[in-house]
Amino acid sequence: MSGNEVNGKVVLIAGGAKNLGGLLSRNFAKKGAKLAIHYNSESTRKVAEQTLADVHALGAAAFLFQGDLTDVKNITRFFDAAIGTFGGADIAINTVGKVLKKPFTDTTEAEYDSMSDINSKVAYFFIREAGKKLNDHGRICTIVTSLLAAYTGYYSTYGGMKAPVEHFTRAASKEFGGRGISVTAVAPGPMDTPFFYGQESEEAVAYHKSASALGGLTNIRDIAPLIEFLVSDGWWITGQTIFANGGYTTR
């Protein structure tokens, strides 16, 4: 599936209304893809409707799907809606995640459960549903975090709950490979979006900006082309987590 062959393909994007997901929705629309754009809650509806309007203005067929994906039935409904609307599904991208920066000893059971549901459970069952529903030679990509290669405190539930996605990716790539389906994960550094700033003090933001070898926070415009490559010309890369963070951390 080359970049040009994205034209006419059906792309599902979990968290596809805003930030990185919104940029991906617009970029795939420019390439002629058909889009199923997920958003989580009513608080995101206005942004989601603007993203949909932008995608339609670019000439792409698309629809919105609202649902809490921690309820696995909604993941199934999302894929079924795409297949019912477009007749199939080819590319599945999961940008969903939640950050919590908190000392280990202060973390509550409820916070642990929420972080596990959003960062691990959704990823697992999104990949599972993609394995069931994607057409042969499909593509699956999940957004994780460069904290998987960091030696740091305070992100035990965020990095910890994203870590299993690396193995989900490896296992799924092995199981789905016979159908020509590639499965990857992308690990950005701290991204310059509201998703990041809500957890960080001014001092921490300054540190994160200074920590990357290339300088500054990760820009979503530097991540989107990598994802687009992995689900098209880069299909031969499978079972791997790609760290894209400007030299923020490595392993």
C-alpha positions in Angstrom: 0.0 0.0 0.0 1.9 3.0 -1.2 1.2 6.6 -0.2 -0.8 7.1 -3.4 -2.8 3.9 -2.7 -4.2 5.5 0.5 -6.6 7.2 -2.0 -10.0 5.4 -1.5 -8.9 3.4 1.6 -11.0 3.5 4.7 -9.1 5.0 7.7 -10.4 4.7 11.3 -8.8 7.2 13.8 -9.6 6.8 17.5 -9.2 10.2 19.0 -9.3 11.6 15.4 -11.0 15.0 16.2 -8.2 17.0 17.7 -4.5 17.5 18.2 -2.5 14.7 16.4 -5.7 12.8 15.5 -7.2 15.9 14.0 -4.1 16.6 11.9 -4.1 13.0 10.7 -7.8 13.2 9.7 -7.1 16.3 7.6 -3.9 14.8 6.1 -5.6 11.6 5.1 -8.5 13.5 3.6 -6.1 15.4 1.4 -4.9 12.0 0.1 -8.4 10.9 -0.8 -9.0 8.5 2.1 -12.5 7.8 3.6 -12.5 8.6 7.3 -14.2 7.3 10.4 -13.3 9.9 13.1 -13.8 9.0 16.7 -14.1 11.4 19.6 -14.8 10.5 23.2 -17.3 12.9 24.8 -19.7 15.8 24.4 -16.9 18.2 25.5 -15.1 17.5 22.2 -18.2 17.6 19.9 -17.6 21.2 18.7 -14.0 20.5 17.8 -15.0 17.2 16.2 -17.7 18.8 14.0 -15.1 21.4 12.9 -12.7 18.6 11.9 -15.5 16.9 10.0 -16.3 20.1 8.2 -12.7 20.5 7.2 -12.4 17.0 6.0 -15.6 17.4 3.9 -14.2 20.6 2.5 -11.2 18.7 1.3 -13.6 16.4 -0.6 -13.3 13.3 1.6 -16.2 11.1 2.7 -16.2 10.9 6.5 -18.4 10.5 9.5 -18.1 11.1 13.3 -18.4 8.4 16.0 -18.8 9.4 19.6 -18.1 6.9 22.4 -16.1 6.0 25.4 -13.8 3.3 24.1 -13.0 1.9 27.6 -16.4 0.2 27.0 -15.2 -2.4 24.5 -18.7 -2.6 22.9 -18.0 1.0 21.6 -14.8 -0.2 19.9 -16.8 -2.9 18.1 -19.5 -0.4 17.2 -16.9 2.0 15.8 -15.4 -0.6 13.4 -18.9 -1.9 12.5 -20.0 1.7 11.7 -17.0 2.2 9.3 -17.7 -1.1 7.6 -21.4 -0.4 7.4 -20.8 3.0 5.9 -17.9 2.3 3.6 -18.1 -1.4 3.0 -14.8 -2.3 4.7 -11.8 -1.0 6.7 -8.1 -0.7 5.8 -6.2 1.4 8.3 -6.8 1.7 12.0 -4.9 4.3 14.1 -5.3 4.7 17.8 -4.2 8.1 19.2 -6.2 7.7 22.5 -4.3 8.3 25.8 -4.4 9.9 29.2 -1.4 11.4 31.1 -1.1 11.4 34.9 1.9 12.9 36.6 1.8 11.9 40.2 4.0 10.4 42.9 3.7 6.6 43.2 2.7 6.8 46.8 -0.1 9.3 46.1 -1.7 7.4 43.3 -5.2 6.1 44.0 -6.7 2.8 42.9 -9.3 4.7 40.9 -6.6 6.6 39.1 -4.7 3.3 38.4 -7.8 1.7 37.0 -8.6 4.7 34.8 -5.1 4.9 33.4 -5.1 1.2 32.8 -8.4 1.3 31.0 -7.5 4.3 28.7 -3.9 3.5 27.9 -3.8 -0.3 27.9 -7.3 -1.8 27.6 -8.4 0.5 24.8 -5.2 -0.2 22.9 -5.6 -4.0 23.3 -9.2 -4.2 22.2 -8.7 -1.7 19.4 -5.9 -3.9 18.0 -8.0 -7.0 18.5 -11.0 -5.5 16.7 -8.7 -4.3 13.9 -7.4 -7.9 13.6 -10.9 -9.1 13.2 -12.3 -6.5 10.9 -9.6 -5.0 8.7 -9.2 -6.1 5.1 -6.2 -8.1 4.2 -3.1 -6.0 3.8 -4.4 -3.6 6.4 -2.4 -1.4 8.7 -2.6 -0.8 12.5 -0.7 1.9 14.4 -1.0 2.9 18.1 0.5 6.0 19.7 2.5 5.3 22.9 5.1 7.5 24.6 8.9 8.0 24.6 8.7 7.7 28.4 9.0 3.9 27.7 12.7 4.6 27.3 13.0 7.1 30.1 14.4 6.6 33.6 12.2 8.9 35.6 9.6 9.1 38.3 6.0 10.5 38.5 4.7 8.8 35.4 4.3 5.3 36.8 0.8 4.9 35.5 1.2 6.6 32.2 4.5 5.0 31.1 3.5 1.8 32.9 0.1 1.5 31.1 1.5 2.3 27.7 4.4 -0.2 28.1 2.2 -3.3 27.4 1.2 -1.9 24.0 4.7 -2.7 22.8 4.0 -6.4 23.4 0.5 -6.1 22.1 2.1 -4.7 18.9 4.6 -7.5 18.6 2.1 -10.3 19.3 -0.5 -8.9 16.9 2.1 -8.4 14.1 3.0 -12.0 14.4 -0.6 -13.2 14.4 -1.9 -10.9 11.7 1.2 -11.1 9.4 -0.2 -14.0 7.4 -2.9 -11.7 6.1 -0.3 -9.0 5.2 -1.4 -6.7 8.1 1.4 -4.6 9.6 1.2 -3.5 13.2 3.3 -0.7 14.7 3.5 1.7 17.6 4.9 5.3 17.5 6.4 6.8 20.7 6.6 10.6 20.5 8.4 12.8 22.9 6.4 15.4 25.0 4.1 17.0 22.4 3.3 20.6 22.2 -0.5 20.1 22.7 -3.0 20.8 25.6 -2.7 17.0 26.3 0.8 17.8 27.6 0.5 21.1 29.4 -2.3 20.1 31.8 0.1 17.9 33.8 3.3 20.0 33.8 4.6 23.0 35.8 6.4 25.8 34.0 9.7 24.5 35.3 8.9 21.0 34.0 7.9 22.4 30.6 11.2 24.3 30.4 13.1 21.0 31.2 11.3 19.0 28.6 11.9 21.7 26.0 15.7 21.6 26.8 15.9 17.8 27.0 15.7 16.9 23.3 18.9 17.0 21.2 17.2 18.9 18.4 15.6 21.4 20.8 12.0 22.0 21.9 8.9 19.8 22.3 7.7 17.3 19.7 5.4 19.0 17.1 2.5 16.9 15.9 3.5 17.9 12.3 6.7 15.9 12.8 4.7 12.8 14.0 1.9 12.7 11.5 4.1 12.0 8.4 5.7 9.1 10.3 2.4 7.5 11.0 1.2 8.1 7.4 4.4 6.5 6.2 4.0 3.4 8.4 0.5 2.8 7.2 1.4 3.1 3.5 4.9 2.9 2.0 6.4 1.8 5.4 4.3 -1.3 5.7 7.3 -3.6 5.8 8.1 -2.2 9.3 6.0 -4.3 11.6 6.0 -5.4 15.3 8.1 -2.4 16.3 7.8 0.7 18.4 9.4 3.7 16.6 10.7 6.4 18.9 10.3 9.9 17.4 11.2 12.6 19.8 14.0 14.8 18.5 16.6 13.0 20.7 14.6 13.4 23.9 15.4 9.8 24.9 16.5 6.6 23.3 17.4 3.0 24.0 
